[in-house]
Structures are given as C-alpha cells and as structure tokens.
C-alpha cells in the first residue's frame, strides 16, 4: 500500500481531513 507520509505538525489545516481519510484508505486498500 502506498500511503502518503503525513505528519499533523506539517499539515495543520488538513489534520482533521487526514484523521478521517486514513481509515477510508485502509478500507479501500483491503
């Protein structure tokens, strides 16, 4: 699986988006 490396510190604005997007990516990846 090729997931983009994201750190909350660098993506303050997208912190919430990433929080909800990651679980979805894992579901699609399976």
Secondary structure, 3 states (H helix, E strand, C coil): CCCCCCCCCCCCCCHHHHHHHHHHHHHHHC
